[in-house]
Amino acid sequence: MIAADSSTLIAHFNDLGGPDIALLQQAMSAGQLLLPPVVLSEVLSDPGADTFIEERLAELVLLPLSEGHWRRAGLTRRLLITKGFKARLGDALIAQSCIDNDIALITRDKDFRHFAKHCGLRLA
């Protein structure tokens, strides 16, 4: 199982290429793709999202949020901010979903490298 970030999903739906897209398509074909709940909200809030995208996203399973998720996400974000790194709230919630479920994240967003280096996020 593997998760995808909004940056990769949006690139996929816009027919862009890249190693992340190849990995995403492979995971989708194998039925191995999961979505952090925040990613669903981010992609659906994109003005370019249409019915086709909504239907594709409805086929995917969301990662469960475990007890204490919100607290851990806040602490993870605080750790990175304290170290002087950029840590957007949405990214912290996505990273924490993957960390909690021990699932690697497919992304093209370089900001996640700090979550990987300092917080235990596995990047695909």
SETIMI-275647 format. One record per residue (C-alpha): residue in three letters; z negated, y, x. Coordinates in nm, 4 decimals, padded with zeros to 6 digits. Each point is the difference from the previous one (the first is absolute). Layout:
<rs>
[r 'ala',[Z,Y,X]]
...
</rs>
This chain:
<rs>
[r 'met',[00.0000,00.0000,00.0000]]
[r 'ile',[00.0727,00.3545,00.1105]]
[r 'ala',[-00.0352,00.3500,-00.1482]]
[r 'ala',[00.2364,00.2971,00.0029]]
[r 'asp',[-00.0602,00.3720,00.0263]]
[r 'ser',[00.1725,00.2644,-00.2108]]
[r 'ser',[00.2118,00.1188,00.2942]]
[r 'thr',[00.1639,-00.3409,00.0334]]
[r 'leu',[00.0433,-00.0564,-00.3739]]
[r 'ile',[00.1586,00.3409,-00.0521]]
[r 'ala',[00.2328,-00.0589,00.2967]]
[r 'his',[00.0928,-00.3377,-00.1502]]
[r 'phe',[00.0780,00.1491,-00.3410]]
[r 'asn',[00.2115,00.2690,00.1725]]
[r 'asp',[00.2050,-00.2694,00.1798]]
[r 'leu',[-00.1174,00.1023,00.3464]]
[r 'gly',[-00.0104,-00.2546,00.2777]]
[r 'gly',[-00.2505,-00.0871,00.2664]]
[r 'pro',[-00.2171,-00.2823,00.1259]]
[r 'asp',[-00.2619,00.0762,-00.2652]]
[r 'ile',[00.2619,-00.0340,-00.2738]]
[r 'ala',[00.1142,-00.3379,00.1334]]
[r 'leu',[-00.3609,-00.1203,00.0011]]
[r 'leu',[-00.0561,00.1390,-00.3508]]
[r 'gln',[00.3086,-00.1726,-00.1382]]
[r 'gln',[-00.1025,-00.3270,00.1634]]
[r 'ala',[-00.3483,00.0228,-00.1558]]
[r 'met',[00.1420,00.0906,-00.3411]]
[r 'ser',[00.2452,-00.2926,00.0077]]
[r 'ala',[-00.2805,-00.2395,00.0901]]
[r 'gly',[-00.2324,00.1359,-00.2707]]
[r 'gln',[-00.2463,00.1023,00.2721]]
[r 'leu',[-00.0170,00.3752,-00.0616]]
[r 'leu',[-00.3158,00.1643,-00.1353]]
[r 'leu',[-00.0624,00.3658,-00.0735]]
[r 'pro',[-00.3094,00.2048,00.0659]]
[r 'pro',[-00.0696,00.1682,-00.3383]]
[r 'val',[00.0371,00.3486,00.1483]]
[r 'val',[00.3540,-00.0860,00.1131]]
[r 'leu',[00.0964,-00.0763,-00.3594]]
[r 'ser',[-00.1269,00.3442,-00.1071]]
[r 'glu',[00.1695,00.1773,00.2911]]
[r 'val',[00.3409,-00.1587,-00.0592]]
[r 'leu',[-00.0104,00.0504,-00.3771]]
[r 'ser',[-00.0931,00.3663,00.0466]]
[r 'asp',[00.3157,00.0603,00.2067]]
[r 'pro',[00.2407,00.2078,-00.2150]]
[r 'gly',[00.2812,-00.2312,00.1171]]
[r 'ala',[-00.1649,-00.3090,-00.1497]]
[r 'asp',[00.2042,-00.1312,-00.2910]]
[r 'thr',[-00.0166,-00.2915,-00.2429]]
[r 'phe',[00.1485,-00.2379,00.2580]]
[r 'ile',[-00.2771,00.0824,00.2469]]
[r 'glu',[-00.2661,-00.0261,-00.2716]]
[r 'glu',[00.1273,-00.3462,-00.0946]]
[r 'arg',[00.0063,-00.1207,00.3635]]
[r 'leu',[-00.3535,00.1251,00.0574]]
[r 'ala',[-00.1234,-00.1669,-00.3195]]
[r 'glu',[00.1018,-00.3352,00.1515]]
[r 'leu',[-00.2351,00.0414,00.2965]]
[r 'val',[-00.3635,-00.1054,00.0211]]
[r 'leu',[-00.2607,00.2618,00.0888]]
[r 'leu',[-00.2621,-00.0600,00.2669]]
[r 'pro',[-00.3435,-00.0295,-00.1597]]
[r 'leu',[-00.2632,00.2620,00.0752]]
[r 'ser',[-00.3305,-00.1530,00.1002]]
[r 'glu',[-00.3503,00.1343,-00.0572]]
[r 'gly',[-00.0677,00.2920,00.2316]]
[r 'his',[00.3689,00.0755,00.0614]]
[r 'trp',[-00.0307,00.3724,-00.0701]]
[r 'arg',[-00.3023,00.0372,00.2286]]
[r 'arg',[00.1650,-00.1894,00.2849]]
[r 'ala',[00.3187,00.2069,-00.0389]]
[r 'gly',[-00.2029,00.3195,00.0266]]
[r 'leu',[-00.1818,-00.1238,00.3092]]
[r 'thr',[00.3272,-00.1130,00.1583]]
[r 'arg',[00.1571,00.3378,-00.0666]]
[r 'arg',[-00.3038,00.1828,00.1349]]
[r 'leu',[00.0132,-00.2059,00.3203]]
[r 'leu',[00.3586,00.1039,00.0669]]
[r 'ile',[-00.0575,00.3641,-00.0912]]
[r 'thr',[-00.3026,00.0067,00.2320]]
[r 'lys',[00.2241,-00.1281,00.2801]]
[r 'gly',[00.2445,00.2831,-00.0716]]
[r 'phe',[00.2717,-00.2072,-00.1663]]
[r 'lys',[00.1955,00.0734,-00.3145]]
[r 'ala',[-00.1314,-00.2184,-00.2822]]
[r 'arg',[00.1370,00.0815,-00.3431]]
[r 'leu',[-00.2001,-00.1337,-00.2921]]
[r 'gly',[00.2886,-00.2091,-00.1345]]
[r 'asp',[00.0548,-00.1580,00.3405]]
[r 'ala',[-00.3705,-00.0804,00.0312]]
[r 'leu',[00.0032,-00.1713,-00.3400]]
[r 'ile',[00.3125,-00.1992,00.0882]]
[r 'ala',[-00.1371,-00.1007,00.3391]]
[r 'gln',[-00.3356,-00.1022,-00.1481]]
[r 'ser',[00.1723,-00.2167,-00.2642]]
[r 'cys',[00.1805,-00.1867,00.2766]]
[r 'ile',[-00.3072,-00.0228,00.2254]]
[r 'asp',[-00.2158,-00.1339,-00.2836]]
[r 'asn',[00.2579,-00.2669,-00.0878]]
[r 'asp',[00.0945,-00.0799,00.3626]]
[r 'ile',[00.3649,00.0755,-00.0752]]
[r 'ala',[00.2448,00.1596,00.2459]]
[r 'leu',[00.1756,00.3199,-00.1067]]
[r 'ile',[00.3719,00.0721,00.0268]]
[r 'thr',[00.0483,00.3732,00.0542]]
[r 'arg',[00.2157,00.2554,00.1720]]
[r 'asp',[-00.2785,00.2604,-00.0181]]
[r 'lys',[-00.1353,00.0523,00.3522]]
[r 'asp',[-00.3344,00.1303,-00.1325]]
[r 'phe',[-00.1082,-00.3593,-00.0655]]
[r 'arg',[-00.0124,-00.0739,00.3752]]
[r 'his',[-00.3421,00.1702,00.0134]]
[r 'phe',[-00.1315,-00.2273,-00.2744]]
[r 'ala',[00.1291,-00.2953,00.2016]]
[r 'lys',[-00.1482,00.1122,00.3301]]
[r 'his',[-00.3416,00.1076,-00.1275]]
[r 'cys',[-00.0634,-00.1675,-00.3361]]
[r 'gly',[00.1404,-00.3523,00.0051]]
[r 'leu',[00.3213,00.0516,-00.2004]]
[r 'arg',[00.2678,-00.2523,00.0924]]
[r 'leu',[00.3517,00.1437,00.0121]]
[r 'ala',[00.2998,-00.2261,-00.0552]]
</rs>
